[in-house]
Amino acid sequence: MELLKLATEWAKAEVFSTRFFILFAILFLIASVGFWQLGKTDLAKAYIIPTLVAGVMLLTIGLGLFYTNKSRITQFEKAYNADAPAFFQSEIDRSESTLKQFIVVFKVVPIVIIVAALLILFINTPTWRAIGVTTISMLIVILLIDGNAQSRMEAYHKELKLVDLADEIKK
């Protein structure tokens, strides 16, 4: 039962965390509307589409992760009750796979941030400047949230390795 509790707590923490994607998405969408309604300069008008796109992307990520992790909570109990050792192994495998994906994220995202910063430096048009700044802002949000998710996944993976499967089966 400790295994099920551990997995469920991890999934609930992920559900809470994904709400921040949704919160930042709403902020980007509000910013887009603000630039649309109040923007007087070319640069302010140039932010309308990039902030709208960033908001939609963050909203898509947030809602997708929210519903995926929300459904996991009920799936965990079914999988655990059906076959605890198989559930244990699937969680070990899934956590290892996810940790490998985070390595890619934390290498690719900073490179994209650098490219966006170079856009700001070398292309001096309002549209490209707005795209660069918005891209950097969105990716920083992603790094902040994913950094916490990675730490949670590492802790979850370590705790999974400490679970005594023999005790779990007896319960």
C-alpha positions as a LaTeX table, in Angstrom:
\begin{tabular}{lrrr}
\hline
Residue & $x$ (\AA) & $y$ (\AA) & $z$ (\AA) \\
\hline
Met1 & 0.00 & 0.00 & 0.00 \\
Glu2 & 2.98 & 2.29 & 0.52 \\
Leu3 & 3.71 & 1.99 & $-3.20$ \\
Leu4 & 0.19 & 3.06 & $-4.16$ \\
Lys5 & 0.29 & 5.97 & $-1.71$ \\
Leu6 & 3.67 & 7.09 & $-3.05$ \\
Ala7 & 2.49 & 6.97 & $-6.67$ \\
Thr8 & $-0.77$ & 8.73 & $-5.87$ \\
Glu9 & 0.97 & 11.53 & $-3.97$ \\
Trp10 & 3.36 & 12.02 & $-6.88$ \\
Ala11 & 0.46 & 12.22 & $-9.37$ \\
Lys12 & $-1.42$ & 14.70 & $-7.16$ \\
Ala13 & 1.68 & 16.89 & $-6.94$ \\
Glu14 & 1.95 & 16.79 & $-10.74$ \\
Val15 & $-1.70$ & 17.78 & $-11.10$ \\
Phe16 & $-1.06$ & 20.77 & $-8.83$ \\
Ser17 & 2.09 & 21.71 & $-10.73$ \\
Thr18 & 0.42 & 21.61 & $-14.14$ \\
Arg19 & $-2.01$ & 24.25 & $-12.96$ \\
Phe20 & 0.90 & 26.69 & $-13.16$ \\
Phe21 & 1.13 & 26.08 & $-16.92$ \\
Ile22 & $-2.54$ & 27.04 & $-17.10$ \\
Leu23 & $-2.02$ & 30.10 & $-14.88$ \\
Phe24 & 0.87 & 31.38 & $-17.00$ \\
Ala25 & $-1.10$ & 30.61 & $-20.16$ \\
Ile26 & $-3.90$ & 32.82 & $-18.92$ \\
Leu27 & $-1.40$ & 35.57 & $-18.14$ \\
Phe28 & 0.06 & 35.37 & $-21.67$ \\
Leu29 & $-3.46$ & 35.47 & $-23.14$ \\
Ile30 & $-4.34$ & 38.50 & $-21.01$ \\
Ala31 & $-1.12$ & 40.17 & $-22.15$ \\
Ser32 & $-2.08$ & 39.49 & $-25.76$ \\
Val33 & $-5.48$ & 41.08 & $-25.28$ \\
Gly34 & $-3.81$ & 43.99 & $-23.47$ \\
Phe35 & $-1.40$ & 44.58 & $-26.35$ \\
Trp36 & $-4.29$ & 44.32 & $-28.80$ \\
Gln37 & $-6.47$ & 46.82 & $-26.94$ \\
Leu38 & $-3.88$ & 49.20 & $-25.56$ \\
Gly39 & $-0.86$ & 48.83 & $-27.84$ \\
Lys40 & $-0.01$ & 52.10 & $-29.57$ \\
Thr41 & 3.55 & 51.50 & $-30.76$ \\
Asp42 & 4.69 & 49.08 & $-33.45$ \\
Leu43 & 6.50 & 47.00 & $-30.84$ \\
Ala44 & 3.43 & 46.74 & $-28.61$ \\
Lys45 & 1.31 & 45.68 & $-31.61$ \\
Ala46 & 3.97 & 43.14 & $-32.58$ \\
Tyr47 & 3.46 & 41.33 & $-29.24$ \\
Ile48 & $-0.19$ & 40.46 & $-29.95$ \\
Ile49 & 0.39 & 37.28 & $-31.97$ \\
Pro50 & 3.50 & 35.93 & $-30.16$ \\
Thr51 & 1.90 & 36.24 & $-26.72$ \\
Leu52 & $-1.30$ & 34.68 & $-28.06$ \\
Val53 & 0.67 & 31.74 & $-29.49$ \\
Ala54 & 2.65 & 31.32 & $-26.26$ \\
Gly55 & $-0.56$ & 31.41 & $-24.23$ \\
Val56 & $-2.22$ & 28.79 & $-26.41$ \\
Met57 & 0.89 & 26.57 & $-26.28$ \\
Leu58 & 1.14 & 26.79 & $-22.48$ \\
Leu59 & $-2.59$ & 26.17 & $-22.15$ \\
Thr60 & $-2.33$ & 23.09 & $-24.37$ \\
Ile61 & 0.62 & 21.76 & $-22.37$ \\
Gly62 & $-1.08$ & 22.51 & $-19.05$ \\
Leu63 & $-4.44$ & 20.98 & $-19.92$ \\
Gly64 & $-2.83$ & 17.93 & $-21.50$ \\
Leu65 & $-0.64$ & 17.25 & $-18.49$ \\
Phe66 & $-3.46$ & 18.04 & $-16.07$ \\
Tyr67 & $-5.85$ & 15.48 & $-17.53$ \\
Thr68 & $-3.12$ & 12.89 & $-18.07$ \\
Asn69 & $-1.98$ & 13.05 & $-14.46$ \\
Lys70 & $-5.52$ & 13.32 & $-13.11$ \\
Ser71 & $-6.48$ & 10.08 & $-14.88$ \\
Arg72 & $-3.31$ & 8.41 & $-13.61$ \\
Ile73 & $-4.57$ & 8.70 & $-10.04$ \\
Thr74 & $-7.43$ & 6.29 & $-10.69$ \\
Gln75 & $-5.37$ & 4.13 & $-13.04$ \\
Phe76 & $-2.71$ & 3.68 & $-10.37$ \\
Glu77 & $-5.14$ & 2.06 & $-7.97$ \\
Lys78 & $-6.51$ & $-0.30$ & $-10.63$ \\
Ala79 & $-3.04$ & $-1.30$ & $-11.82$ \\
Tyr80 & $-1.76$ & $-1.76$ & $-8.27$ \\
Asn81 & $-4.72$ & $-3.94$ & $-7.27$ \\
Ala82 & $-4.45$ & $-6.01$ & $-10.45$ \\
Asp83 & $-0.72$ & $-6.75$ & $-10.20$ \\
Ala84 & 1.45 & $-4.90$ & $-7.66$ \\
Pro85 & 4.85 & $-6.20$ & $-8.94$ \\
Ala86 & 4.01 & $-5.26$ & $-12.53$ \\
Phe87 & 2.79 & $-1.83$ & $-11.38$ \\
Phe88 & 6.02 & $-1.36$ & $-9.43$ \\
Gln89 & 8.15 & $-2.25$ & $-12.46$ \\
Ser90 & 6.12 & $-0.04$ & $-14.78$ \\
Glu91 & 6.57 & 2.92 & $-12.43$ \\
Ile92 & 10.32 & 2.31 & $-12.19$ \\
Asp93 & 10.54 & 2.16 & $-15.99$ \\
Arg94 & 8.33 & 5.20 & $-16.48$ \\
Ser95 & 10.23 & 7.31 & $-13.96$ \\
Glu96 & 13.59 & 6.38 & $-15.55$ \\
Ser97 & 12.26 & 7.23 & $-19.00$ \\
Thr98 & 10.88 & 10.55 & $-17.82$ \\
Leu99 & 14.16 & 11.48 & $-16.15$ \\
Lys100 & 15.97 & 10.84 & $-19.46$ \\
Gln101 & 13.49 & 13.12 & $-21.23$ \\
Phe102 & 14.21 & 15.91 & $-18.75$ \\
Ile103 & 17.90 & 15.74 & $-19.69$ \\
Val104 & 16.92 & 16.53 & $-23.29$ \\
Val105 & 14.59 & 19.35 & $-22.20$ \\
Phe106 & 17.29 & 20.99 & $-20.10$ \\
Lys107 & 19.72 & 20.91 & $-23.01$ \\
Val108 & 17.41 & 21.93 & $-25.86$ \\
Val109 & 15.45 & 24.72 & $-24.14$ \\
Pro110 & 18.55 & 26.78 & $-23.20$ \\
Ile111 & 19.77 & 26.51 & $-26.81$ \\
Val112 & 16.43 & 27.83 & $-28.07$ \\
Ile113 & 16.65 & 30.66 & $-25.51$ \\
Ile114 & 20.09 & 31.57 & $-26.86$ \\
Val115 & 18.77 & 31.58 & $-30.44$ \\
Ala116 & 15.85 & 33.80 & $-29.37$ \\
Ala117 & 18.29 & 36.17 & $-27.63$ \\
Leu118 & 20.37 & 36.34 & $-30.79$ \\
Leu119 & 17.23 & 37.21 & $-32.74$ \\
Ile120 & 16.70 & 40.17 & $-30.43$ \\
Leu121 & 20.30 & 41.29 & $-30.89$ \\
Phe122 & 20.67 & 40.92 & $-34.64$ \\
Ile123 & 17.21 & 41.42 & $-36.14$ \\
Asn124 & 15.97 & 44.87 & $-35.28$ \\
Thr125 & 12.33 & 44.66 & $-36.32$ \\
Pro126 & 9.44 & 44.85 & $-33.85$ \\
Thr127 & 7.96 & 41.50 & $-34.90$ \\
Trp128 & 11.16 & 39.51 & $-34.44$ \\
Arg129 & 11.96 & 41.32 & $-31.22$ \\
Ala130 & 8.51 & 40.44 & $-29.86$ \\
Ile131 & 8.91 & 36.83 & $-30.98$ \\
Gly132 & 12.32 & 36.60 & $-29.30$ \\
Val133 & 11.21 & 38.13 & $-26.00$ \\
Thr134 & 7.99 & 36.10 & $-25.87$ \\
Thr135 & 9.86 & 32.88 & $-26.69$ \\
Ile136 & 12.37 & 33.52 & $-23.93$ \\
Ser137 & 9.57 & 34.32 & $-21.47$ \\
Met138 & 7.60 & 31.19 & $-22.34$ \\
Leu139 & 10.66 & 28.94 & $-22.16$ \\
Ile140 & 11.66 & 30.37 & $-18.78$ \\
Val141 & 8.19 & 29.48 & $-17.49$ \\
Ile142 & 8.64 & 25.97 & $-18.87$ \\
Leu143 & 12.07 & 25.65 & $-17.25$ \\
Leu144 & 10.73 & 26.83 & $-13.89$ \\
Ile145 & 7.87 & 24.36 & $-13.87$ \\
Asp146 & 9.84 & 21.47 & $-15.39$ \\
Gly147 & 12.71 & 22.07 & $-12.98$ \\
Asn148 & 10.35 & 21.40 & $-10.11$ \\
Ala149 & 8.79 & 18.46 & $-11.93$ \\
Gln150 & 12.23 & 16.96 & $-12.49$ \\
Ser151 & 13.10 & 17.29 & $-8.81$ \\
Arg152 & 9.82 & 15.63 & $-7.87$ \\
Met153 & 10.44 & 12.82 & $-10.36$ \\
Glu154 & 13.96 & 12.24 & $-9.01$ \\
Ala155 & 12.64 & 12.07 & $-5.46$ \\
Tyr156 & 9.80 & 9.77 & $-6.56$ \\
His157 & 12.23 & 7.49 & $-8.40$ \\
Lys158 & 14.51 & 7.28 & $-5.35$ \\
Glu159 & 11.57 & 6.49 & $-3.09$ \\
Leu160 & 10.37 & 3.81 & $-5.51$ \\
Lys161 & 13.77 & 2.15 & $-5.29$ \\
Leu162 & 13.41 & 2.07 & $-1.50$ \\
Val163 & 10.00 & 0.36 & $-1.53$ \\
Asp164 & 10.18 & $-3.20$ & $-0.23$ \\
Leu165 & 8.13 & $-5.06$ & $-2.82$ \\
Ala166 & 7.92 & $-8.19$ & $-0.65$ \\
Asp167 & 6.12 & $-6.21$ & 2.08 \\
Glu168 & 3.84 & $-4.66$ & $-0.54$ \\
Ile169 & 2.74 & $-8.05$ & $-1.86$ \\
Lys170 & 1.94 & $-9.34$ & 1.65 \\
Lys171 & $-0.38$ & $-6.38$ & 2.27 \\
\hline
\end{tabular}
